[in-house]
Amino acid sequence: MAAASPSGAGDLPRLAEDLLGQLQDNFQALAERITLRMEEMGERIDGLQKHVADLVAEAGIEKTQEEPRH
């Protein structure tokens, strides 16, 4: 096994570089998925806000905070 160690040690920088490359690729893919999910959630929140605003307008309570004070 002593003979295999020197040649294996020479491959170590390349193996480490390959591993770091894979980690970077995985991290990039994860970041893209997270960004996509955040955009989807933002669109859903916008849709919910619109629906709530429509319901409030339908109910006629749109300006409850702007009622005149006595």
mmCIF file of the N, C-alpha and C atoms, coordinates in Angstrom:
data_MODEL
# 
_entry.id   MODEL 
# 
loop_
_atom_site.group_PDB 
_atom_site.id 
_atom_site.type_symbol 
_atom_site.label_atom_id 
_atom_site.label_alt_id 
_atom_site.label_comp_id 
_atom_site.label_asym_id 
_atom_site.label_entity_id 
_atom_site.label_seq_id 
_atom_site.pdbx_PDB_ins_code 
_atom_site.Cartn_x 
_atom_site.Cartn_y 
_atom_site.Cartn_z 
_atom_site.occupancy 
_atom_site.B_iso_or_equiv 
_atom_site.pdbx_formal_charge 
_atom_site.auth_seq_id 
_atom_site.auth_comp_id 
_atom_site.auth_asym_id 
_atom_site.auth_atom_id 
_atom_site.pdbx_PDB_model_num 
ATOM 1   N N  . MET A 1 1  ? 0.809   -1.189 0.000  1.00 0.00 ? 1  MET A N  1 
ATOM 2   C CA . MET A 1 1  ? 0.000   0.000  0.000  1.00 0.00 ? 1  MET A CA 1 
ATOM 3   C C  . MET A 1 1  ? 0.852   1.252  0.000  1.00 0.00 ? 1  MET A C  1 
ATOM 4   N N  . ALA A 1 2  ? 2.073   1.165  0.430  1.00 0.00 ? 2  ALA A N  1 
ATOM 5   C CA . ALA A 1 2  ? 2.961   2.321  0.476  1.00 0.00 ? 2  ALA A CA 1 
ATOM 6   C C  . ALA A 1 2  ? 3.238   2.856  -0.917 1.00 0.00 ? 2  ALA A C  1 
ATOM 7   N N  . ALA A 1 3  ? 3.261   1.989  -1.925 1.00 0.00 ? 3  ALA A N  1 
ATOM 8   C CA . ALA A 1 3  ? 3.531   2.429  -3.291 1.00 0.00 ? 3  ALA A CA 1 
ATOM 9   C C  . ALA A 1 3  ? 2.343   3.199  -3.866 1.00 0.00 ? 3  ALA A C  1 
ATOM 10  N N  . ALA A 1 4  ? 1.138   2.870  -3.457 1.00 0.00 ? 4  ALA A N  1 
ATOM 11  C CA . ALA A 1 4  ? -0.056  3.540  -3.974 1.00 0.00 ? 4  ALA A CA 1 
ATOM 12  C C  . ALA A 1 4  ? -0.217  4.933  -3.380 1.00 0.00 ? 4  ALA A C  1 
ATOM 13  N N  . SER A 1 5  ? 0.333   5.162  -2.245 1.00 0.00 ? 5  SER A N  1 
ATOM 14  C CA . SER A 1 5  ? 0.171   6.425  -1.554 1.00 0.00 ? 5  SER A CA 1 
ATOM 15  C C  . SER A 1 5  ? 0.780   7.622  -2.305 1.00 0.00 ? 5  SER A C  1 
ATOM 16  N N  . PRO A 1 6  ? 2.011   7.544  -2.830 1.00 0.00 ? 6  PRO A N  1 
ATOM 17  C CA . PRO A 1 6  ? 2.563   8.696  -3.527 1.00 0.00 ? 6  PRO A CA 1 
ATOM 18  C C  . PRO A 1 6  ? 1.774   9.085  -4.772 1.00 0.00 ? 6  PRO A C  1 
ATOM 19  N N  . SER A 1 7  ? 1.326   8.107  -5.568 1.00 0.00 ? 7  SER A N  1 
ATOM 20  C CA . SER A 1 7  ? 0.552   8.465  -6.758 1.00 0.00 ? 7  SER A CA 1 
ATOM 21  C C  . SER A 1 7  ? -0.823  8.997  -6.359 1.00 0.00 ? 7  SER A C  1 
ATOM 22  N N  . GLY A 1 8  ? -1.409  8.447  -5.301 1.00 0.00 ? 8  GLY A N  1 
ATOM 23  C CA . GLY A 1 8  ? -2.690  8.937  -4.810 1.00 0.00 ? 8  GLY A CA 1 
ATOM 24  C C  . GLY A 1 8  ? -2.574  10.344 -4.254 1.00 0.00 ? 8  GLY A C  1 
ATOM 25  N N  . ALA A 1 9  ? -1.435  10.635 -3.623 1.00 0.00 ? 9  ALA A N  1 
ATOM 26  C CA . ALA A 1 9  ? -1.221  11.971 -3.074 1.00 0.00 ? 9  ALA A CA 1 
ATOM 27  C C  . ALA A 1 9  ? -1.104  13.000 -4.181 1.00 0.00 ? 9  ALA A C  1 
ATOM 28  N N  . GLY A 1 10 ? -0.578  12.588 -5.327 1.00 0.00 ? 10 GLY A N  1 
ATOM 29  C CA . GLY A 1 10 ? -0.477  13.502 -6.470 1.00 0.00 ? 10 GLY A CA 1 
ATOM 30  C C  . GLY A 1 10 ? -1.833  13.837 -7.047 1.00 0.00 ? 10 GLY A C  1 
ATOM 31  N N  . ASP A 1 11 ? -2.782  12.938 -6.907 1.00 0.00 ? 11 ASP A N  1 
ATOM 32  C CA . ASP A 1 11 ? -4.142  13.160 -7.405 1.00 0.00 ? 11 ASP A CA 1 
ATOM 33  C C  . ASP A 1 11 ? -4.983  13.993 -6.442 1.00 0.00 ? 11 ASP A C  1 
ATOM 34  N N  . LEU A 1 12 ? -4.514  14.160 -5.237 1.00 0.00 ? 12 LEU A N  1 
ATOM 35  C CA . LEU A 1 12 ? -5.294  14.848 -4.211 1.00 0.00 ? 12 LEU A CA 1 
ATOM 36  C C  . LEU A 1 12 ? -5.713  16.266 -4.621 1.00 0.00 ? 12 LEU A C  1 
ATOM 37  N N  . PRO A 1 13 ? -4.817  17.100 -5.158 1.00 0.00 ? 13 PRO A N  1 
ATOM 38  C CA . PRO A 1 13 ? -5.265  18.445 -5.563 1.00 0.00 ? 13 PRO A CA 1 
ATOM 39  C C  . PRO A 1 13 ? -6.353  18.401 -6.645 1.00 0.00 ? 13 PRO A C  1 
ATOM 40  N N  . ARG A 1 14 ? -6.203  17.477 -7.609 1.00 0.00 ? 14 ARG A N  1 
ATOM 41  C CA . ARG A 1 14 ? -7.211  17.367 -8.658 1.00 0.00 ? 14 ARG A CA 1 
ATOM 42  C C  . ARG A 1 14 ? -8.539  16.892 -8.074 1.00 0.00 ? 14 ARG A C  1 
ATOM 43  N N  . LEU A 1 15 ? -8.492  15.924 -7.177 1.00 0.00 ? 15 LEU A N  1 
ATOM 44  C CA . LEU A 1 15 ? -9.712  15.430 -6.541 1.00 0.00 ? 15 LEU A CA 1 
ATOM 45  C C  . LEU A 1 15 ? -10.388 16.525 -5.723 1.00 0.00 ? 15 LEU A C  1 
ATOM 46  N N  . ALA A 1 16 ? -9.568  17.291 -4.999 1.00 0.00 ? 16 ALA A N  1 
ATOM 47  C CA . ALA A 1 16 ? -10.127 18.389 -4.206 1.00 0.00 ? 16 ALA A CA 1 
ATOM 48  C C  . ALA A 1 16 ? -10.754 19.438 -5.121 1.00 0.00 ? 16 ALA A C  1 
ATOM 49  N N  . GLU A 1 17 ? -10.101 19.724 -6.237 1.00 0.00 ? 17 GLU A N  1 
ATOM 50  C CA . GLU A 1 17 ? -10.629 20.702 -7.189 1.00 0.00 ? 17 GLU A CA 1 
ATOM 51  C C  . GLU A 1 17 ? -11.944 20.204 -7.795 1.00 0.00 ? 17 GLU A C  1 
ATOM 52  N N  . ASP A 1 18 ? -11.994 18.911 -8.136 1.00 0.00 ? 18 ASP A N  1 
ATOM 53  C CA . ASP A 1 18 ? -13.231 18.325 -8.667 1.00 0.00 ? 18 ASP A CA 1 
ATOM 54  C C  . ASP A 1 18 ? -14.360 18.401 -7.641 1.00 0.00 ? 18 ASP A C  1 
ATOM 55  N N  . LEU A 1 19 ? -14.028 18.098 -6.402 1.00 0.00 ? 19 LEU A N  1 
ATOM 56  C CA . LEU A 1 19 ? -15.029 18.149 -5.335 1.00 0.00 ? 19 LEU A CA 1 
ATOM 57  C C  . LEU A 1 19 ? -15.547 19.568 -5.144 1.00 0.00 ? 19 LEU A C  1 
ATOM 58  N N  . LEU A 1 20 ? -14.640 20.535 -5.141 1.00 0.00 ? 20 LEU A N  1 
ATOM 59  C CA . LEU A 1 20 ? -15.064 21.933 -5.001 1.00 0.00 ? 20 LEU A CA 1 
ATOM 60  C C  . LEU A 1 20 ? -15.921 22.369 -6.190 1.00 0.00 ? 20 LEU A C  1 
ATOM 61  N N  . GLY A 1 21 ? -15.584 21.898 -7.371 1.00 0.00 ? 21 GLY A N  1 
ATOM 62  C CA . GLY A 1 21 ? -16.389 22.206 -8.552 1.00 0.00 ? 21 GLY A CA 1 
ATOM 63  C C  . GLY A 1 21 ? -17.791 21.640 -8.433 1.00 0.00 ? 21 GLY A C  1 
ATOM 64  N N  . GLN A 1 22 ? -17.892 20.406 -7.954 1.00 0.00 ? 22 GLN A N  1 
ATOM 65  C CA . GLN A 1 22 ? -19.208 19.790 -7.763 1.00 0.00 ? 22 GLN A CA 1 
ATOM 66  C C  . GLN A 1 22 ? -20.011 20.529 -6.705 1.00 0.00 ? 22 GLN A C  1 
ATOM 67  N N  . LEU A 1 23 ? -19.346 20.913 -5.627 1.00 0.00 ? 23 LEU A N  1 
ATOM 68  C CA . LEU A 1 23 ? -20.030 21.670 -4.576 1.00 0.00 ? 23 LEU A CA 1 
ATOM 69  C C  . LEU A 1 23 ? -20.538 23.007 -5.108 1.00 0.00 ? 23 LEU A C  1 
ATOM 70  N N  . GLN A 1 24 ? -19.701 23.653 -5.917 1.00 0.00 ? 24 GLN A N  1 
ATOM 71  C CA . GLN A 1 24 ? -20.105 24.941 -6.492 1.00 0.00 ? 24 GLN A CA 1 
ATOM 72  C C  . GLN A 1 24 ? -21.308 24.755 -7.421 1.00 0.00 ? 24 GLN A C  1 
ATOM 73  N N  . ASP A 1 25 ? -21.270 23.705 -8.242 1.00 0.00 ? 25 ASP A N  1 
ATOM 74  C CA . ASP A 1 25 ? -22.402 23.432 -9.136 1.00 0.00 ? 25 ASP A CA 1 
ATOM 75  C C  . ASP A 1 25 ? -23.680 23.155 -8.344 1.00 0.00 ? 25 ASP A C  1 
ATOM 76  N N  . ASN A 1 26 ? -23.551 22.343 -7.295 1.00 0.00 ? 26 ASN A N  1 
ATOM 77  C CA . ASN A 1 26 ? -24.715 22.032 -6.458 1.00 0.00 ? 26 ASN A CA 1 
ATOM 78  C C  . ASN A 1 26 ? -25.241 23.279 -5.760 1.00 0.00 ? 26 ASN A C  1 
ATOM 79  N N  . PHE A 1 27 ? -24.335 24.111 -5.273 1.00 0.00 ? 27 PHE A N  1 
ATOM 80  C CA . PHE A 1 27 ? -24.748 25.342 -4.606 1.00 0.00 ? 27 PHE A CA 1 
ATOM 81  C C  . PHE A 1 27 ? -25.449 26.274 -5.588 1.00 0.00 ? 27 PHE A C  1 
ATOM 82  N N  . GLN A 1 28 ? -24.926 26.381 -6.806 1.00 0.00 ? 28 GLN A N  1 
ATOM 83  C CA . GLN A 1 28 ? -25.546 27.237 -7.819 1.00 0.00 ? 28 GLN A CA 1 
ATOM 84  C C  . GLN A 1 28 ? -26.946 26.740 -8.160 1.00 0.00 ? 28 GLN A C  1 
ATOM 85  N N  . ALA A 1 29 ? -27.100 25.427 -8.311 1.00 0.00 ? 29 ALA A N  1 
ATOM 86  C CA . ALA A 1 29 ? -28.412 24.864 -8.620 1.00 0.00 ? 29 ALA A CA 1 
ATOM 87  C C  . ALA A 1 29 ? -29.385 25.119 -7.474 1.00 0.00 ? 29 ALA A C  1 
ATOM 88  N N  . LEU A 1 30 ? -28.912 24.966 -6.256 1.00 0.00 ? 30 LEU A N  1 
ATOM 89  C CA . LEU A 1 30 ? -29.762 25.213 -5.087 1.00 0.00 ? 30 LEU A CA 1 
ATOM 90  C C  . LEU A 1 30 ? -30.164 26.688 -5.022 1.00 0.00 ? 30 LEU A C  1 
ATOM 91  N N  . ALA A 1 31 ? -29.223 27.569 -5.278 1.00 0.00 ? 31 ALA A N  1 
ATOM 92  C CA . ALA A 1 31 ? -29.522 29.007 -5.257 1.00 0.00 ? 31 ALA A CA 1 
ATOM 93  C C  . ALA A 1 31 ? -30.559 29.361 -6.321 1.00 0.00 ? 31 ALA A C  1 
ATOM 94  N N  . GLU A 1 32 ? -30.453 28.745 -7.492 1.00 0.00 ? 32 GLU A N  1 
ATOM 95  C CA . GLU A 1 32 ? -31.427 28.998 -8.556 1.00 0.00 ? 32 GLU A CA 1 
ATOM 96  C C  . GLU A 1 32 ? -32.813 28.493 -8.167 1.00 0.00 ? 32 GLU A C  1 
ATOM 97  N N  . ARG A 1 33 ? -32.869 27.310 -7.536 1.00 0.00 ? 33 ARG A N  1 
ATOM 98  C CA . ARG A 1 33 ? -34.168 26.773 -7.097 1.00 0.00 ? 33 ARG A CA 1 
ATOM 99  C C  . ARG A 1 33 ? -34.783 27.658 -6.023 1.00 0.00 ? 33 ARG A C  1 
ATOM 100 N N  . ILE A 1 34 ? -33.963 28.145 -5.102 1.00 0.00 ? 34 ILE A N  1 
ATOM 101 C CA . ILE A 1 34 ? -34.469 29.016 -4.038 1.00 0.00 ? 34 ILE A CA 1 
ATOM 102 C C  . ILE A 1 34 ? -34.992 30.315 -4.638 1.00 0.00 ? 34 ILE A C  1 
ATOM 103 N N  . THR A 1 35 ? -34.250 30.873 -5.574 1.00 0.00 ? 35 THR A N  1 
ATOM 104 C CA . THR A 1 35 ? -34.681 32.113 -6.221 1.00 0.00 ? 35 THR A CA 1 
ATOM 105 C C  . THR A 1 35 ? -36.007 31.914 -6.944 1.00 0.00 ? 35 THR A C  1 
ATOM 106 N N  . LEU A 1 36 ? -36.132 30.798 -7.651 1.00 0.00 ? 36 LEU A N  1 
ATOM 107 C CA . LEU A 1 36 ? -37.379 30.499 -8.357 1.00 0.00 ? 36 LEU A CA 1 
ATOM 108 C C  . LEU A 1 36 ? -38.542 30.365 -7.380 1.00 0.00 ? 36 LEU A C  1 
ATOM 109 N N  . ARG A 1 37 ? -38.314 29.669 -6.282 1.00 0.00 ? 37 ARG A N  1 
ATOM 110 C CA . ARG A 1 37 ? -39.376 29.504 -5.279 1.00 0.00 ? 37 ARG A CA 1 
ATOM 111 C C  . ARG A 1 37 ? -39.761 30.853 -4.668 1.00 0.00 ? 37 ARG A C  1 
ATOM 112 N N  . MET A 1 38 ? -38.778 31.703 -4.414 1.00 0.00 ? 38 MET A N  1 
ATOM 113 C CA . MET A 1 38 ? -39.073 33.018 -3.843 1.00 0.00 ? 38 MET A CA 1 
ATOM 114 C C  . MET A 1 38 ? -39.896 33.854 -4.818 1.00 0.00 ? 38 MET A C  1 
ATOM 115 N N  . GLU A 1 39 ? -39.569 33.772 -6.102 1.00 0.00 ? 39 GLU A N  1 
ATOM 116 C CA . GLU A 1 39 ? -40.351 34.494 -7.108 1.00 0.00 ? 39 GLU A CA 1 
ATOM 117 C C  . GLU A 1 39 ? -41.780 33.967 -7.164 1.00 0.00 ? 39 GLU A C  1 
ATOM 118 N N  . GLU A 1 40 ? -41.925 32.642 -7.105 1.00 0.00 ? 40 GLU A N  1 
ATOM 119 C CA . GLU A 1 40 ? -43.264 32.047 -7.105 1.00 0.00 ? 40 GLU A CA 1 
ATOM 120 C C  . GLU A 1 40 ? -44.050 32.494 -5.880 1.00 0.00 ? 40 GLU A C  1 
ATOM 121 N N  . MET A 1 41 ? -43.410 32.510 -4.722 1.00 0.00 ? 41 MET A N  1 
ATOM 122 C CA . MET A 1 41 ? -44.094 32.938 -3.506 1.00 0.00 ? 41 MET A CA 1 
ATOM 123 C C  . MET A 1 41 ? -44.470 34.411 -3.596 1.00 0.00 ? 41 MET A C  1 
ATOM 124 N N  . GLY A 1 42 ? -43.603 35.214 -4.174 1.00 0.00 ? 42 GLY A N  1 
ATOM 125 C CA . GLY A 1 42 ? -43.908 36.633 -4.358 1.00 0.00 ? 42 GLY A CA 1 
ATOM 126 C C  . GLY A 1 42 ? -45.142 36.817 -5.234 1.00 0.00 ? 42 GLY A C  1 
ATOM 127 N N  . GLU A 1 43 ? -45.224 36.028 -6.308 1.00 0.00 ? 43 GLU A N  1 
ATOM 128 C CA . GLU A 1 43 ? -46.397 36.099 -7.185 1.00 0.00 ? 43 GLU A CA 1 
ATOM 129 C C  . GLU A 1 43 ? -47.663 35.675 -6.447 1.00 0.00 ? 43 GLU A C  1 
ATOM 130 N N  . ARG A 1 44 ? -47.545 34.642 -5.622 1.00 0.00 ? 44 ARG A N  1 
ATOM 131 C CA . ARG A 1 44 ? -48.705 34.190 -4.844 1.00 0.00 ? 44 ARG A CA 1 
ATOM 132 C C  . ARG A 1 44 ? -49.137 35.249 -3.846 1.00 0.00 ? 44 ARG A C  1 
ATOM 133 N N  . ILE A 1 45 ? -48.181 35.891 -3.206 1.00 0.00 ? 45 ILE A N  1 
ATOM 134 C CA . ILE A 1 45 ? -48.502 36.951 -2.240 1.00 0.00 ? 45 ILE A CA 1 
ATOM 135 C C  . ILE A 1 45 ? -49.183 38.105 -2.951 1.00 0.00 ? 45 ILE A C  1 
ATOM 136 N N  . ASP A 1 46 ? -48.667 38.471 -4.133 1.00 0.00 ? 46 ASP A N  1 
ATOM 137 C CA . ASP A 1 46 ? -49.303 39.543 -4.909 1.00 0.00 ? 46 ASP A CA 1 
ATOM 138 C C  . ASP A 1 46 ? -50.739 39.175 -5.255 1.00 0.00 ? 46 ASP A C  1 
ATOM 139 N N  . GLY A 1 47 ? -50.941 37.916 -5.644 1.00 0.00 ? 47 GLY A N  1 
ATOM 140 C CA . GLY A 1 47 ? -52.295 37.452 -5.964 1.00 0.00 ? 47 GLY A CA 1 
ATOM 141 C C  . GLY A 1 47 ? -53.203 37.507 -4.749 1.00 0.00 ? 47 GLY A C  1 
ATOM 142 N N  . LEU A 1 48 ? -52.689 37.080 -3.602 1.00 0.00 ? 48 LEU A N  1 
ATOM 143 C CA . LEU A 1 48 ? -53.492 37.131 -2.371 1.00 0.00 ? 48 LEU A CA 1 
ATOM 144 C C  . LEU A 1 48 ? -53.840 38.571 -2.001 1.00 0.00 ? 48 LEU A C  1 
ATOM 145 N N  . GLN A 1 49 ? -52.867 39.465 -2.136 1.00 0.00 ? 49 GLN A N  1 
ATOM 146 C CA . GLN A 1 49 ? -53.136 40.875 -1.826 1.00 0.00 ? 49 GLN A CA 1 
ATOM 147 C C  . GLN A 1 49 ? -54.223 41.424 -2.736 1.00 0.00 ? 49 GLN A C  1 
ATOM 148 N N  . LYS A 1 50 ? -54.182 41.065 -4.012 1.00 0.00 ? 50 LYS A N  1 
ATOM 149 C CA . LYS A 1 50 ? -55.205 41.534 -4.941 1.00 0.00 ? 50 LYS A CA 1 
ATOM 150 C C  . LYS A 1 50 ? -56.568 40.979 -4.559 1.00 0.00 ? 50 LYS A C  1 
ATOM 151 N N  . HIS A 1 51 ? -56.619 39.694 -4.228 1.00 0.00 ? 51 HIS A N  1 
ATOM 152 C CA . HIS A 1 51 ? -57.895 39.093 -3.843 1.00 0.00 ? 51 HIS A CA 1 
ATOM 153 C C  . HIS A 1 51 ? -58.441 39.718 -2.557 1.00 0.00 ? 51 HIS A C  1 
ATOM 154 N N  . VAL A 1 52 ? -57.592 39.977 -1.600 1.00 0.00 ? 52 VAL A N  1 
ATOM 155 C CA . VAL A 1 52 ? -58.030 40.614 -0.355 1.00 0.00 ? 52 VAL A CA 1 
ATOM 156 C C  . VAL A 1 52 ? -58.528 42.017 -0.649 1.00 0.00 ? 52 VAL A C  1 
ATOM 157 N N  . ALA A 1 53 ? -57.801 42.754 -1.481 1.00 0.00 ? 53 ALA A N  1 
ATOM 158 C CA . ALA A 1 53 ? -58.238 44.112 -1.835 1.00 0.00 ? 53 ALA A CA 1 
ATOM 159 C C  . ALA A 1 53 ? -59.590 44.069 -2.548 1.00 0.00 ? 53 ALA A C  1 
ATOM 160 N N  . ASP A 1 54 ? -59.771 43.086 -3.439 1.00 0.00 ? 54 ASP A N  1 
ATOM 161 C CA . ASP A 1 54 ? -61.058 42.947 -4.131 1.00 0.00 ? 54 ASP A CA 1 
ATOM 162 C C  . ASP A 1 54 ? -62.177 42.630 -3.143 1.00 0.00 ? 54 ASP A C  1 
ATOM 163 N N  . LEU A 1 55 ? -61.910 41.737 -2.189 1.00 0.00 ? 55 LEU A N  1 
ATOM 164 C CA . LEU A 1 55 ? -62.923 41.390 -1.190 1.00 0.00 ? 55 LEU A CA 1 
ATOM 165 C C  . LEU A 1 55 ? -63.263 42.585 -0.301 1.00 0.00 ? 55 LEU A C  1 
ATOM 166 N N  . VAL A 1 56 ? -62.242 43.337 0.077  1.00 0.00 ? 56 VAL A N  1 
ATOM 167 C CA . VAL A 1 56 ? -62.470 44.519 0.912  1.00 0.00 ? 56 VAL A CA 1 
ATOM 168 C C  . VAL A 1 56 ? -63.293 45.539 0.141  1.00 0.00 ? 56 VAL A C  1 
ATOM 169 N N  . ALA A 1 57 ? -62.970 45.745 -1.124 1.00 0.00 ? 57 ALA A N  1 
ATOM 170 C CA . ALA A 1 57 ? -63.734 46.686 -1.948 1.00 0.00 ? 57 ALA A CA 1 
ATOM 171 C C  . ALA A 1 57 ? -65.169 46.206 -2.125 1.00 0.00 ? 57 ALA A C  1 
ATOM 172 N N  . GLU A 1 58 ? -65.339 44.911 -2.322 1.00 0.00 ? 58 GLU A N  1 
ATOM 173 C CA . GLU A 1 58 ? -66.668 44.333 -2.469 1.00 0.00 ? 58 GLU A CA 1 
ATOM 174 C C  . GLU A 1 58 ? -67.499 44.514 -1.208 1.00 0.00 ? 58 GLU A C  1 
ATOM 175 N N  . ALA A 1 59 ? -66.853 44.397 -0.065 1.00 0.00 ? 59 ALA A N  1 
ATOM 176 C CA . ALA A 1 59 ? -67.551 44.518 1.205  1.00 0.00 ? 59 ALA A CA 1 
ATOM 177 C C  . ALA A 1 59 ? -67.829 45.978 1.561  1.00 0.00 ? 59 ALA A C  1 
ATOM 178 N N  . GLY A 1 60 ? -67.201 46.896 0.871  1.00 0.00 ? 60 GLY A N  1 
ATOM 179 C CA . GLY A 1 60 ? -67.443 48.310 1.129  1.00 0.00 ? 60 GLY A CA 1 
ATOM 180 C C  . GLY A 1 60 ? -66.723 48.827 2.355  1.00 0.00 ? 60 GLY A C  1 
ATOM 181 N N  . ILE A 1 61 ? -65.677 48.161 2.778  1.00 0.00 ? 61 ILE A N  1 
ATOM 182 C CA . ILE A 1 61 ? -64.928 48.617 3.956  1.00 0.00 ? 61 ILE A CA 1 
ATOM 183 C C  . ILE A 1 61 ? -63.526 49.057 3.562  1.00 0.00 ? 61 ILE A C  1 
ATOM 184 N N  . GLU A 1 62 ? -63.431 49.559 2.368  1.00 0.00 ? 62 GLU A N  1 
ATOM 185 C CA . GLU A 1 62 ? -62.134 49.915 1.803  1.00 0.00 ? 62 GLU A CA 1 
ATOM 186 C C  . GLU A 1 62 ? -61.436 51.029 2.567  1.00 0.00 ? 62 GLU A C  1 
ATOM 187 N N  . LYS A 1 63 ? -62.190 51.999 3.087  1.00 0.00 ? 63 LYS A N  1 
ATOM 188 C CA . LYS A 1 63 ? -61.559 53.178 3.687  1.00 0.00 ? 63 LYS A CA 1 
ATOM 189 C C  . LYS A 1 63 ? -61.877 53.303 5.166  1.00 0.00 ? 63 LYS A C  1 
ATOM 190 N N  . THR A 1 64 ? -61.805 52.228 5.906  1.00 0.00 ? 64 THR A N  1 
ATOM 191 C CA . THR A 1 64 ? -62.161 52.281 7.321  1.00 0.00 ? 64 THR A CA 1 
ATOM 192 C C  . THR A 1 64 ? -61.172 53.120 8.118  1.00 0.00 ? 64 THR A C  1 
ATOM 193 N N  . GLN A 1 65 ? -59.927 53.172 7.728  1.00 0.00 ? 65 GLN A N  1 
ATOM 194 C CA . GLN A 1 65 ? -58.936 53.937 8.471  1.00 0.00 ? 65 GLN A CA 1 
ATOM 195 C C  . GLN A 1 65 ? -59.010 55.436 8.145  1.00 0.00 ? 65 GLN A C  1 
ATOM 196 N N  . GLU A 1 66 ? -59.674 55.779 7.047  1.00 0.00 ? 66 GLU A N  1 
ATOM 197 C CA . GLU A 1 66 ? -59.754 57.171 6.646  1.00 0.00 ? 66 GLU A CA 1 
ATOM 198 C C  . GLU A 1 66 ? -61.105 57.825 6.999  1.00 0.00 ? 66 GLU A C  1 
ATOM 199 N N  . GLU A 1 67 ? -61.875 57.178 7.880  1.00 0.00 ? 67 GLU A N  1 
ATOM 200 C CA . GLU A 1 67 ? -63.157 57.741 8.289  1.00 0.00 ? 67 GLU A CA 1 
ATOM 201 C C  . GLU A 1 67 ? -62.915 59.040 9.047  1.00 0.00 ? 67 GLU A C  1 
ATOM 202 N N  . PRO A 1 68 ? -63.831 60.005 8.890  1.00 0.00 ? 68 PRO A N  1 
ATOM 203 C CA . PRO A 1 68 ? -63.662 61.292 9.586  1.00 0.00 ? 68 PRO A CA 1 
ATOM 204 C C  . PRO A 1 68 ? -63.727 61.121 11.107 1.00 0.00 ? 68 PRO A C  1 
ATOM 205 N N  . ARG A 1 69 ? -62.913 61.890 11.781 1.00 0.00 ? 69 ARG A N  1 
ATOM 206 C CA . ARG A 1 69 ? -62.904 61.853 13.256 1.00 0.00 ? 69 ARG A CA 1 
ATOM 207 C C  . ARG A 1 69 ? -63.936 62.834 13.797 1.00 0.00 ? 69 ARG A C  1 
ATOM 208 N N  . HIS A 1 70 ? -64.485 62.534 14.955 1.00 0.00 ? 70 HIS A N  1 
ATOM 209 C CA . HIS A 1 70 ? -65.504 63.399 15.581 1.00 0.00 ? 70 HIS A CA 1 
ATOM 210 C C  . HIS A 1 70 ? -64.900 64.257 16.638 1.00 0.00 ? 70 HIS A C  1 
# 
